[in-house]
Amino acid sequence: YIASDNTANATNNILTVNSGLLTEQTIWIWDQSFNSGVGRYETRNNTSGFHIAPGQAFFVSASGASSTFAINENMQSHQSTDTFLRTENTRPEINITLSNGSEISDSNIFYIDGTTTGFDNGYDSSIFGGVVNELAIYTQAVANGTGRNLGIQSLPDNDYENMVIPVGIIATNGAEITIAANATNLPAGINVYLEDKDDSSF
């Protein structure tokens, strides 16, 4: 396995080591099991550790720099069996989902100390743009986001009530869709509202 932990400065982090070659520190991996076998590209960055199985292809967005993409020995790990590891997640986060009845798309917002309301390379990641997205939900940076459509957005873990997060969707015109938000570990008294800017409803 290629293993990557969630420490941005680690020498075994495939995203950090190759950051000079990438337009953003993001890997997109195909997940065939999603949407009952329809599949989609999963977005991965420094917000959580991940493993890439031997032979598993993945995409990155190259900056055009002339160099070699490094997969060093210290990035590799060996797992003889798959082990279920239960971890307690205390990070405040919001998962936003979009459904058309047969398919689902989602976008994640994580609140992490040290991140900003702008684009944080390695902690904010665009949705995969290598295919036509017929159903997608994404966010854009609260401030100075350079227009990226984000599948993962990381924000400071304070001042929650003053951050309005732009949300966009891609869906078939006239199709019935459902949007939902699931928040976990937010501070007491902090509520999440979805606002429709077209009809000013919440």
Order of alpha helices (4+ residues) and beta strands (2+ residues): beta-alpha-beta-beta-beta-beta-beta-beta-beta-beta-beta-beta
